[in-house]
Amino acid sequence: MLMSYFADIPSIAFEGTESRNPLAYRFYDADREVLGKSMRDHLRWAVCYWHTFAWPGHDIFGAGVFERPWKPGEPVTAEHAQIKLDAAFDMFAKLGAPFYCFHDVDAMADHDDTTSYSRELDAIVGKMEGKIAETGVNLLWGTANLFSHPRYAAGAATNPDPDVFAWAAHQVRSMLEATNHLGGENYVLWGGREGYDTILNTNLGHELDQLGRFMNMVVEHKHKIGFDGPILIEPKPHEPTKHQYDRDTATVYGFLKRYGLEDEVKVNIEANHATLAGNSFEHEIATANALGIMGSIDINRGDPQNGWDTDQFPNNVPDLTPVLYYIIQGGGFKTGGFNFDAKVRRQSVDAEDLFHAHIGGVDVLSRALLAAASIIEEGQLDQFVSDRYSGWNEAFGQDVLSGKITLEQAANHAVENNLQPSVRSGRQEFLENLISRHS
């Protein structure tokens, strides 16, 4: 039997802020209670299979540089899949990760025929089931890769060829059932190629109807098999296609409303995707809270100088403090969590680098959690916002919101009372200082 790729790396423990051990948590104390819940239960963090174990370290200008015993980037053999599986769960366990996430073909070979695909998926799911029982590391969410195989060049659910639509249905049915079998808490759909590169060859309305029907079919099958978790859509504006239909949280909500899915489907928000859409990360979360579709988070960061999805590990506490604040304000995660959809840099070729990346990411989230909790306990930010809108608690405001006031009556209210409202400070700088003080 091969020695584990991570044999020389110890289990990662909490050692406190005075520790200078790079292979230790300085802020993440899993059982520490914060606002009535453990850090573990607040963060519900996960390691992703794809960037961590399937990415070979290539970029568009160069080949893969990672020398791993499971040979990422090469055709996946049964032997390599087993080595990868063993290494993955060894790493999950040593990190103390509560969860992991995976696409079907992260863990096995991709296939051109449905029979081979199903046979290999069944085999790897059976082995994963054993690893979950052995380590206690559970599945946060599963998903099907509907973007890498050449058949999906023009999309999956939105493909002009209904045969491709059917193949995508086979993959999603299989992975939804696998996720249910493994006790996964959510199922994610990311439409990386559900969009178009040129409008000239695209029937946009037809493709939206295809996607709407596909999503309804997924929801119907979820109920048929008794899967209790939510279906999640992951918004992204572009890359790999020029225009993607799930641009951002608000766009997704409009799509869900149109196809009657707003009570069935939520969002899996990625930080770097928000950046690409021209939105702040916290805007996407606050929007999801307001619309009632907050599901889960893919935690990473983008590079502000680059216009693409760099998938870097998070490292900025002040940036993440509002994120944790709005997640907690929205009631916290129910079935979702923070999945590290992030990859080490191409020159970070050592096994140890994978641990440094995740340790740093978990500690940054932990610090942001503590900062957000401090803001909530102080109550000043919440009180300011409440006071700012207090006029709406008075009779006129309540009558407007309850539908008792017409446009004409509202206009008459201004005239009859000779209203001359003055500008009130939004105190932006004060509030930004408040966040900085706690971060």
C-alpha positions as CSV (number, residue, x, y, z in Angstrom):
1,M,0.0,0.0,0.0
2,L,1.2,3.5,-0.9
3,M,2.2,5.7,2.0
4,S,-0.2,8.6,2.4
5,Y,0.8,11.7,0.4
6,F,0.3,13.6,3.6
7,A,2.1,11.2,6.0
8,D,4.6,13.8,7.2
9,I,1.9,16.3,8.1
10,P,0.4,16.2,11.5
11,S,-3.2,16.6,12.5
12,I,-3.9,20.4,12.7
13,A,-4.9,21.5,16.2
14,F,-5.9,24.8,17.7
15,E,-2.9,26.4,19.5
16,G,-4.1,29.9,20.1
17,T,-2.9,33.4,19.0
18,E,0.5,33.1,20.6
19,S,1.4,30.1,18.5
20,R,4.0,30.5,15.7
21,N,3.4,27.0,14.4
22,P,2.4,27.4,10.7
23,L,0.6,24.0,10.9
24,A,-1.8,25.0,13.6
25,Y,-5.0,27.0,14.0
26,R,-4.5,30.3,15.8
27,F,-8.1,31.5,15.8
28,Y,-10.3,28.5,14.8
29,D,-11.2,26.7,18.1
30,A,-13.9,24.4,16.7
31,D,-15.8,24.0,20.0
32,R,-15.6,27.7,21.1
33,E,-19.1,29.1,21.6
34,V,-19.9,32.3,19.7
35,L,-23.4,33.8,20.0
36,G,-24.7,30.5,21.3
37,K,-23.1,28.2,18.7
38,S,-19.8,26.6,18.2
39,M,-17.4,28.0,15.7
40,R,-17.7,24.7,13.8
41,D,-21.5,25.1,13.5
42,H,-21.3,28.7,12.5
43,L,-18.7,28.1,9.7
44,R,-19.6,24.6,8.5
45,W,-16.6,24.7,6.3
46,A,-15.7,22.3,3.6
47,V,-12.7,21.3,1.4
48,C,-13.4,21.1,-2.3
49,Y,-12.3,18.0,-4.2
50,W,-11.7,19.7,-7.6
51,H,-9.1,22.5,-7.0
52,T,-7.4,20.5,-4.2
53,F,-7.2,17.1,-5.9
54,A,-8.2,17.3,-9.6
55,W,-6.4,20.5,-10.7
56,P,-2.9,19.6,-12.1
57,G,-1.5,23.1,-11.7
58,H,-1.8,24.2,-15.3
59,D,-2.7,27.5,-16.8
60,I,-3.4,28.7,-20.4
61,F,0.3,29.2,-21.0
62,G,1.7,26.1,-19.3
63,A,1.2,22.5,-18.4
64,G,0.5,21.1,-15.0
65,V,3.3,21.3,-12.5
66,F,1.9,19.3,-9.6
67,E,3.5,16.0,-8.9
68,R,0.8,14.0,-7.1
69,P,0.7,10.2,-6.8
70,W,-2.9,10.3,-8.3
71,K,-1.7,12.0,-11.5
72,P,-4.0,14.9,-11.8
73,G,-4.5,16.0,-15.4
74,E,-4.0,12.5,-16.8
75,P,-6.7,10.0,-17.7
76,V,-8.2,8.8,-14.4
77,T,-7.6,5.1,-13.7
78,A,-9.3,3.1,-10.9
79,E,-5.9,3.0,-9.2
80,H,-5.5,6.8,-9.3
81,A,-9.0,7.3,-8.2
82,Q,-8.4,5.2,-5.1
83,I,-5.1,6.9,-4.3
84,K,-6.8,10.3,-4.7
85,L,-9.7,9.2,-2.5
86,D,-7.4,8.0,0.3
87,A,-5.3,11.2,0.2
88,A,-8.4,13.4,0.1
89,F,-10.0,11.9,3.2
90,D,-6.6,11.8,5.0
91,M,-6.3,15.6,4.4
92,F,-9.9,16.3,5.4
93,A,-9.4,14.4,8.7
94,K,-6.1,16.0,9.5
95,L,-7.5,19.5,8.9
96,G,-10.5,18.6,11.1
97,A,-12.8,19.6,8.3
98,P,-16.5,18.9,9.0
99,F,-17.4,18.7,5.3
100,Y,-16.2,18.2,1.8
101,C,-17.7,18.9,-1.7
102,F,-17.2,17.2,-5.0
103,H,-18.2,16.9,-8.7
104,D,-18.7,13.5,-10.1
105,V,-15.7,13.5,-12.4
106,D,-13.4,15.0,-9.7
107,A,-13.3,11.6,-8.2
108,M,-13.5,9.3,-11.3
109,A,-12.9,9.3,-15.0
110,D,-15.3,11.1,-17.3
111,H,-17.0,8.9,-19.9
112,D,-18.6,9.1,-23.4
113,D,-21.3,6.4,-22.6
114,T,-23.8,6.3,-19.8
115,T,-23.2,2.7,-18.9
116,S,-19.5,3.2,-18.0
117,Y,-20.3,6.5,-16.3
118,S,-22.9,4.9,-14.0
119,R,-20.8,1.9,-13.2
120,E,-17.8,4.0,-12.2
121,L,-19.9,6.5,-10.2
122,D,-21.5,3.7,-8.3
123,A,-18.1,2.3,-7.4
124,I,-16.6,5.5,-6.2
125,V,-19.7,6.4,-4.2
126,G,-19.6,3.1,-2.4
127,K,-15.9,3.8,-1.4
128,M,-16.8,7.4,-0.3
129,E,-19.5,6.0,1.9
130,G,-16.9,3.9,3.7
131,K,-14.6,6.9,4.1
132,I,-17.4,9.1,5.5
133,A,-18.1,6.4,8.1
134,E,-14.4,6.0,8.9
135,T,-13.5,9.7,9.3
136,G,-16.8,11.5,10.2
137,V,-16.2,14.0,7.4
138,N,-19.6,14.6,5.8
139,L,-20.7,15.8,2.3
140,L,-21.8,19.4,2.3
141,W,-22.9,19.2,-1.3
142,G,-22.5,17.2,-4.5
143,T,-22.8,18.3,-8.1
144,A,-22.3,17.1,-11.7
145,N,-19.7,18.5,-14.0
146,L,-21.7,19.8,-16.9
147,F,-19.0,21.9,-18.5
148,S,-15.8,20.0,-19.1
149,H,-16.7,17.3,-21.6
150,P,-16.7,18.4,-25.2
151,R,-20.4,17.4,-25.5
152,Y,-21.2,20.5,-23.4
153,A,-19.4,23.0,-25.6
154,A,-22.7,24.7,-26.3
155,G,-24.2,24.2,-22.9
156,A,-25.9,21.4,-21.0
157,A,-29.6,22.2,-20.2
158,T,-29.4,25.1,-22.7
159,N,-27.8,23.1,-25.5
160,P,-29.5,23.3,-28.9
161,D,-29.2,19.5,-29.2
162,P,-31.8,17.7,-27.0
163,D,-29.6,14.6,-26.9
164,V,-27.1,16.7,-24.9
165,F,-29.9,17.8,-22.6
166,A,-30.7,14.2,-22.0
167,W,-27.1,13.3,-21.2
168,A,-27.0,16.2,-18.7
169,A,-30.2,14.8,-17.1
170,H,-28.5,11.5,-16.7
171,Q,-25.6,13.0,-14.9
172,V,-27.7,15.2,-12.7
173,R,-30.1,12.4,-11.8
174,S,-27.1,10.1,-11.0
175,M,-25.3,12.7,-8.9
176,L,-28.5,13.9,-7.1
177,E,-29.1,10.3,-6.1
178,A,-25.5,9.8,-5.1
179,T,-25.6,13.0,-3.0
180,N,-28.7,11.7,-1.3
181,H,-27.2,8.3,-0.7
182,L,-24.1,9.9,0.9
183,G,-26.1,12.1,3.2
184,G,-25.2,15.3,1.4
185,E,-27.0,18.4,2.7
186,N,-27.4,20.3,-0.5
187,Y,-27.2,19.8,-4.3
188,V,-25.5,22.5,-6.5
189,L,-26.0,23.4,-10.1
190,W,-23.4,25.7,-11.6
191,G,-24.2,26.7,-15.2
192,G,-20.7,27.3,-16.5
193,R,-21.8,26.9,-20.1
194,E,-25.5,27.8,-19.6
195,G,-25.2,31.0,-21.7
196,Y,-23.8,32.0,-25.0
197,D,-20.7,33.4,-26.7
198,T,-22.6,35.2,-29.5
199,I,-26.2,36.1,-29.8
200,L,-26.1,35.5,-33.5
201,N,-26.5,31.7,-33.2
202,T,-28.6,31.8,-30.0
203,N,-32.4,31.6,-29.4
204,L,-32.2,33.1,-26.0
205,G,-35.9,32.7,-25.0
206,H,-35.8,29.0,-26.1
207,E,-32.7,28.4,-24.0
208,L,-34.2,30.0,-20.9
209,D,-37.3,27.8,-21.3
210,Q,-35.0,24.8,-21.6
211,L,-33.2,25.8,-18.4
212,G,-36.4,26.5,-16.6
213,R,-37.8,23.1,-17.5
214,F,-34.5,21.3,-16.5
215,M,-34.6,23.0,-13.1
216,N,-38.2,21.9,-12.5
217,M,-37.3,18.4,-13.5
218,V,-34.4,18.4,-11.0
219,V,-36.8,19.6,-8.2
220,E,-39.4,17.0,-9.1
221,H,-36.8,14.2,-8.9
222,K,-35.5,15.6,-5.6
223,H,-38.9,15.1,-4.1
224,K,-39.4,11.7,-5.8
225,I,-36.2,10.3,-4.1
226,G,-36.8,12.0,-0.8
227,F,-33.8,14.3,-0.8
228,D,-34.3,16.8,2.0
229,G,-31.7,19.4,1.1
230,P,-32.2,22.4,-1.1
231,I,-31.2,22.7,-4.7
232,L,-28.7,25.5,-5.1
233,I,-27.8,27.6,-8.2
234,E,-24.4,29.2,-8.2
235,P,-24.5,32.6,-9.9
236,K,-21.7,33.8,-12.2
237,P,-21.8,36.4,-15.0
238,H,-19.3,35.0,-17.5
239,E,-16.4,32.6,-17.9
240,P,-16.3,30.3,-19.6
241,T,-19.1,31.6,-21.7
242,K,-19.3,35.4,-22.5
243,H,-22.9,35.8,-21.1
244,Q,-24.2,33.4,-18.5
245,Y,-27.9,33.3,-17.6
246,D,-27.3,33.1,-13.8
247,R,-25.4,36.4,-13.7
248,D,-25.9,37.2,-10.0
249,T,-28.3,36.6,-7.1
250,A,-30.9,39.1,-8.3
251,T,-30.9,37.7,-11.8
252,V,-31.3,34.2,-10.5
253,Y,-34.3,35.2,-8.4
254,G,-36.0,36.7,-11.4
255,F,-35.4,33.4,-13.3
256,L,-36.7,31.4,-10.3
257,K,-39.9,33.5,-10.1
258,R,-40.5,33.2,-13.9
259,Y,-40.4,29.4,-13.7
260,G,-42.1,28.9,-10.3
261,L,-39.0,27.8,-8.5
262,E,-38.5,30.6,-5.9
263,D,-39.7,28.4,-3.0
264,E,-37.6,25.4,-4.1
265,V,-34.2,26.7,-5.2
266,K,-31.7,28.9,-3.3
267,V,-28.2,30.3,-4.2
268,N,-24.7,29.1,-3.6
269,I,-22.8,32.5,-3.7
270,E,-19.1,32.6,-4.6
271,A,-17.0,35.6,-3.6
272,N,-15.0,35.7,-6.8
273,H,-18.2,35.4,-9.0
274,A,-19.7,38.5,-7.2
275,T,-16.5,40.4,-8.1
276,L,-16.8,39.4,-11.7
277,A,-20.5,40.6,-11.7
278,G,-19.4,44.0,-10.4
279,N,-21.1,43.4,-7.0
280,S,-19.6,43.2,-3.5
281,F,-19.6,39.9,-1.8
282,E,-21.8,41.2,1.1
283,H,-24.2,42.7,-1.4
284,E,-24.9,39.3,-2.9
285,I,-25.5,37.8,0.6
286,A,-27.7,40.7,1.8
287,T,-29.7,40.4,-1.5
288,A,-30.1,36.6,-1.0
289,N,-31.3,37.3,2.6
290,A,-33.8,39.9,1.5
291,L,-35.2,37.6,-1.2
292,G,-35.3,34.5,1.0
293,I,-32.9,32.4,-1.2
294,M,-29.7,32.3,0.9
295,G,-28.2,28.8,0.7
296,S,-24.5,28.3,0.9
297,I,-21.1,30.0,0.2
298,D,-18.2,29.2,-2.0
299,I,-15.5,31.1,-0.1
300,N,-12.5,32.5,-2.0
301,R,-11.3,35.8,-3.4
302,G,-10.5,37.3,-6.7
303,D,-7.6,39.6,-7.7
304,P,-8.8,43.2,-8.2
305,Q,-6.3,43.7,-10.9
306,N,-7.4,40.7,-13.0
307,G,-10.7,40.2,-14.8
308,W,-11.0,36.5,-14.3
309,D,-11.9,33.9,-11.7
310,T,-8.6,33.5,-9.8
311,D,-10.1,31.4,-7.0
312,Q,-7.6,32.5,-4.4
313,F,-7.9,31.6,-0.7
314,P,-9.4,34.4,1.5
315,N,-6.9,36.4,3.5
316,N,-8.6,39.7,4.5
317,V,-10.5,39.9,7.8
318,P,-12.0,43.4,7.3
319,D,-13.4,42.3,3.9
320,L,-15.0,39.2,5.4
321,T,-16.4,40.8,8.6
322,P,-19.5,42.3,6.8
323,V,-19.9,38.9,5.1
324,L,-20.1,37.1,8.4
325,Y,-22.3,39.8,9.9
326,Y,-24.9,39.5,7.2
327,I,-24.8,35.7,7.2
328,I,-25.5,35.7,11.0
329,Q,-28.1,38.5,10.6
330,G,-29.9,36.3,8.1
331,G,-30.1,33.5,10.7
332,G,-26.9,31.7,9.8
333,F,-26.4,28.6,7.7
334,K,-29.2,26.0,7.8
335,T,-27.8,23.4,5.4
336,G,-25.1,25.4,3.7
337,G,-21.6,26.4,4.8
338,F,-18.3,27.8,3.6
339,N,-16.8,25.7,0.9
340,F,-13.2,26.6,0.1
341,D,-13.6,26.8,-3.7
342,A,-10.0,28.0,-3.9
343,K,-6.7,26.7,-5.2
344,V,-3.1,27.1,-4.2
345,R,-1.0,29.1,-6.6
346,R,0.7,27.3,-9.4
347,Q,4.2,27.6,-7.8
348,S,2.9,26.2,-4.5
349,V,3.8,22.6,-5.4
350,D,4.3,21.0,-2.0
351,A,1.8,18.9,-0.1
352,E,2.3,21.3,2.8
353,D,1.1,24.2,0.7
354,L,-2.4,22.7,0.6
355,F,-2.5,22.8,4.4
356,H,-1.1,26.3,4.7
357,A,-3.8,27.5,2.4
358,H,-6.7,25.9,4.2
359,I,-5.4,26.8,7.7
360,G,-5.1,30.4,6.7
361,G,-8.5,30.4,5.2
362,V,-10.2,28.9,8.2
363,D,-8.4,31.2,10.6
364,V,-9.4,34.3,8.5
365,L,-13.1,33.1,8.6
366,S,-12.8,32.6,12.4
367,R,-11.4,36.1,13.0
368,A,-14.2,37.6,10.8
369,L,-16.8,35.5,12.8
370,L,-15.4,36.9,16.1
371,A,-15.5,40.4,14.7
372,A,-19.0,40.1,13.4
373,A,-20.2,38.6,16.7
374,S,-18.6,41.6,18.5
375,I,-20.5,44.0,16.3
376,I,-23.8,42.2,16.9
377,E,-23.2,42.1,20.7
378,E,-22.5,45.8,20.7
379,G,-25.7,46.5,18.8
380,Q,-24.6,49.9,17.5
381,L,-24.8,49.0,13.8
382,D,-28.2,47.3,14.0
383,Q,-29.5,50.2,16.1
384,F,-28.3,52.8,13.6
385,V,-30.1,51.1,10.7
386,S,-33.2,50.6,12.8
387,D,-33.3,54.3,13.7
388,R,-32.6,55.3,10.1
389,Y,-35.9,53.7,9.0
390,S,-37.9,54.5,12.1
391,G,-40.2,56.9,10.3
392,W,-41.7,53.9,8.5
393,N,-43.1,52.7,11.9
394,E,-45.3,55.8,12.1
395,A,-48.9,55.8,10.8
396,F,-48.3,57.1,7.3
397,G,-45.4,54.7,6.7
398,Q,-47.3,51.7,7.9
399,D,-50.4,52.7,5.8
400,V,-48.2,52.9,2.7
401,L,-46.6,49.5,3.3
402,S,-49.9,47.8,4.0
403,G,-51.4,49.1,0.8
404,K,-53.9,51.5,2.3
405,I,-52.5,54.6,0.6
406,T,-52.8,55.4,-3.1
407,L,-50.3,57.4,-5.1
408,E,-52.7,60.3,-5.0
409,Q,-53.1,60.1,-1.2
410,A,-49.4,60.0,-0.7
411,A,-49.0,63.1,-2.9
412,N,-51.8,64.9,-1.0
413,H,-50.0,64.0,2.3
414,A,-47.0,65.9,1.1
415,V,-49.1,69.0,0.0
416,E,-51.4,69.1,3.0
417,N,-48.6,68.8,5.5
418,N,-46.3,71.2,3.6
419,L,-43.5,68.6,3.8
420,Q,-40.0,69.9,3.4
421,P,-37.8,67.0,4.5
422,S,-34.1,67.7,5.1
423,V,-31.1,65.6,4.2
424,R,-29.9,63.4,7.0
425,S,-26.4,62.0,7.2
426,G,-26.0,58.4,6.2
427,R,-22.9,58.3,8.5
428,Q,-21.0,56.1,6.1
429,E,-17.5,57.0,7.4
430,F,-18.7,56.4,11.0
431,L,-20.0,53.0,10.1
432,E,-16.9,52.0,8.2
433,N,-14.9,53.0,11.2
434,L,-17.1,50.8,13.4
435,I,-16.4,47.8,11.2
436,S,-12.7,48.6,11.3
437,R,-12.7,48.9,15.0
438,H,-14.0,45.4,15.5
439,S,-12.0,43.8,12.7
